[in-house]
Amino acid sequence: MSLFKILGLAIRDPARFKVLIDAIKGTQLYANIVVARALQAQLNKVAELPEKKIALEEFMQQNNFRNKSLLLELLALLEKDGFVKIKKDDFVILKKQIVEEELKKREKKVAPIVLDAFEAFGDYTERALIERLEGVPPASFDSNELRVLWNVALRGDFYTIQRRDALNFAQLDKLAKRNQNQPIRILDFGCGSGEGTIQILTFLREKNIPHNLEACDISEGLLEIAAEDEALEEDIYFFNYKERKPKEGYYDAIFISQVLHWPDDPVQMVSDLKSYLKENGILFGVQSTFSKRLYQIDLFIRLLGAKGFPEEKEFYRWFEENDMNVRFDPATYTFLATKKK
Ligand SMILES: C[S@@+](CC[C@H](N)C(=O)[O-])C[C@H]1O[C@@H](n2cnc3c(N)ncnc32)[C@H](O)[C@@H]1O
């Protein structure tokens, strides 16, 4: 099903298809490089041992690692790249050393759309990876370093193109007509540093859709960037979701892009969002679902504290349990949900 949709996209919009393939291949390649870099020093020590071999437990003890399942996940990635070979309880280094030169060579093959969004995250992710192996919990979006990195990533084409697809998918002009050209009330939920909110605003203006645009997030740090960078001269009301909840039955549309894989209970989040919608309101946006092709990006966001992408079936469950219909395009990860009548 998903493959057919992707092939459909290749026929319908070859340029968008190329971006999709570049993004998928690039994130796979880049995440593997980050993993190799993060574990370079530890693995190169093993490479110096006579048999280039070490028991997993010993390797964990030496490096103060506590999270064995994550270590095995990371070693499996390095195995595919030909750096190590995992045996039952130990692993062997296949190369003499992991050298920076080789990683740099690989990095040259990563598409710009991926580097633009994620290169800034490189050092941070390497550190985060070691911390997760040590059992240290992730920092919140509010931490100064992280919010700046997210701001860079969310500005890039990687996210912008996904949000554009979702805005087109939702056919907001039809919604506006149904509203008899009364301003549509729209909320950007989990707006981060506001790049998506500005994108919505520009879209509504270009389409001449009358609107009242609001945006909220739980990250005070990201909201600060939104207010400083974007919102000052713009007609958008930003608020902190921790301090204020939206009105029930109020919005014509709620946009939510790459947020639902962060909370502990996405079914509850969908339920809350549904309650803020008018009877005919729509909930739409972007939500990646898990597949082998997205494994590396899923790993990357888990290292940063997300719960991980849902399987497609799981994604549908979030809406079914809330008595909502949902249409989902697995090629672009855009979706549109409405209340069941
Ligand atoms: C990957 S960012 C996406 C930001 C934005 N939607 C965009 O597309 O640019 C995920 C955002 O979800 C927000 N978030 C995570 N959990 C949330 C929650 N429980 N309620 C509201 N926002 C949340 C984070 O603070 C962060 O800004």
The ligand as a Gaussian input file, in Angstrom:
#p B3LYP/6-31G(d) Opt

LIG

0 1
 C        9.590000      18.245000      15.845000
 S        8.931000      19.620000      16.676000
 C        7.768000      20.188000      15.450000
 C        7.464000      21.663000      15.572000
 C        6.452000      22.229000      14.582000
 N        5.193000      21.524000      14.627000
 C        6.996000      22.260000      13.179000
 O        6.546000      21.484000      12.318000
 O        7.871000      23.086000      12.916000
 C        7.877000      18.925000      17.910000
 C        7.199000      19.952000      18.792000
 O        6.219000      19.296000      19.593000
 C        6.155000      19.974000      20.830000
 N        5.504000      19.107000      21.820000
 C        5.965000      17.942000      22.309000
 N        5.096000      17.444000      23.214000
 C        4.062000      18.312000      23.277000
 C        2.850000      18.356000      24.041000
 N        2.553000      17.398000      24.926000
 N        2.016000      19.396000      23.848000
 C        2.313000      20.373000      22.959000
 N        3.452000      20.398000      22.218000
 C        4.312000      19.372000      22.377000
 C        7.608000      20.265000      21.143000
 O        7.773000      21.244000      22.152000
 C        8.105000      20.694000      19.754000
 O        7.965000      22.066000      19.568000

